[in-house]
């Protein structure tokens, strides 16, 4: 038997095996329960009409949280959850802080607004969404004469964050390559899943090596009192830290005059989508829109104490990285709309108890809001709603 025939037979067997694996994997995907689905109207979200669960980290309490969704993936109560969105007065839209899968439905902002404050509320949120997805959700809901509350955060703007508006639009500009990748990943789901696993492993290994050689950010010159001091960024600008997500957070702790051009461009793309969304709600839906800026745990001292040290930004627990530079710019550009800065609201509470508040408002590893924080934000929203 010639070597050409041997190679041909082996290649045929190999491709038949790969085809069999791909077919089996596609069947498995179709029949296995999932919590995340892709849609034509939004990039991805919770699957519709499911009950799923999440187990918290041991350090965050270790509870198992059950989540129930409606026909568009919005979170609803486990018992007597209604799919009639028109019953609701306000609609909360955001990312994982609104998804809030670390806590029960009744402990969330929207659960407390509905059950404690008597303000019928509906929420749709999912991890790593940005303003583009928030806008998609509002159009999907499409109800008039309502109040839409959109939860914004630094990750929506940060040019280093893979799911920011800046990065999403950048990826769209690489349209041919992106579409080709989509076709390949849909045809070879198993192979693509293996490829991603290997990629994530290599990336995490590289990050661990670089983190071991990377100093912690321990300076308190990124707190609100240094908001106009651009010099504290100068030393960082000479290091590889400028390629880290943490650098974006340091930049947004300063007024816009300190921002690099890349961050200004990222902000301009973000605010353009945000303003278009606001105009749509106001003019097309004849509704009201307000904004809440979501503060990360490292915006306060002694919150999110474990996660902030292990993530690539490595912020010491005894410092705060304000985002006032970003929120000040937002308030100026969204001057016609109410914007609540949760950094102010949460820090007002933390200042009352100091060290006794360690990790009381943010989960230590996961970094999302605890039930106590959801209550504070719900109380704040209730006051504003009742003033209308």
URJOGI-V352171 format. One record per pair of residues at least 12 apart in sequence whose C-alpha atoms are under 7 Angstrom apart, sorted by the first residue. I is the first residue (numbers start at 1). GAP is how many residues later the second one is. If there is no record, write none. Layout:
i: [I I]
gap: [GAP GAP]
//
This chain:
i: [22 22 22 25 35 35 41 42 42 45 45 46 47 48 48 48 48 48 49 49 49 49 50 50 51 51 51 51 52 52 52 53 53 53 54 54 56 59 60 60 60 65 65 65 65 66 70 74 74 75 75 77 88 88 88 89 89 89 89 89 90 90 90 90 90 90 91 91 91 91 91 91 92 92 92 92 92 92 93 93 93 93 93 93 93 94 94 94 94 94 94 94 95 95 95 95 95 95 96 96 96 96 97 97 98 98 99 99 99 99 103 107 108 108 109 109 109 109 110 110 112 112 113 117 128 129 130 130 130 130 131 131 131 131 132 132 135 142 143 144 144 144 145 145 145 146 146 147 147 147 148 148 148 149 149 149 150 150 150 151 151 151 151 152 152 152 152 153 153 153 157 157 157 158 158 159 159 160 160 160 161 165 165 166 166 166 211 216 216 216 217 217 217 218 218 218 220 220 222 222 222 222 222 223 223 223 224 224 227 227 227 227 228 228 230 230 244 244 245 246 246 250 252 252 252 253 253 253 253 253 253 254 255 256 290 290 290 291 291 291 292 292 292 292 293 293 293 294 295 295 297 297 298 298 299 299 299 299 299 300 300 301 301 301 301 302 302 302 302 303 303 303 303 303 304 304 304 304 304 304 305 305 305 306 306 307 307 307 307 361]
gap: [166 167 168 165 12 17 95 91 94 28 81 27 26 21 22 23 24 25 20 21 22 24 18 19 15 16 17 18 14 15 16 12 13 14 12 47 46 306 303 304 305 36 37 38 39 38 13 49 50 48 49 28 32 33 34 30 31 32 57 58 30 31 32 56 57 58 30 31 32 56 57 58 30 31 32 56 57 58 30 31 32 41 56 57 58 30 31 32 40 56 57 58 30 31 32 33 34 35 29 30 31 32 271 272 26 27 25 26 27 28 268 264 263 266 265 266 268 269 12 13 263 266 265 265 35 34 26 33 34 35 25 34 142 143 33 141 142 143 142 141 142 143 140 141 142 141 142 140 141 142 140 141 142 140 141 142 140 141 142 140 141 142 143 139 140 141 142 140 141 142 109 110 113 90 108 104 107 84 85 88 84 104 105 100 103 104 101 98 99 100 97 98 99 97 98 101 99 100 28 31 98 99 100 97 98 99 98 100 26 27 28 98 26 27 24 28 68 69 68 66 67 71 71 73 74 68 69 70 71 72 73 71 70 69 47 48 49 47 48 49 47 48 49 50 47 48 49 48 47 48 65 70 22 23 21 22 23 24 44 20 47 16 17 18 19 15 16 56 57 55 56 58 59 61 55 58 59 60 61 63 12 54 59 58 59 57 58 59 60 12]
//
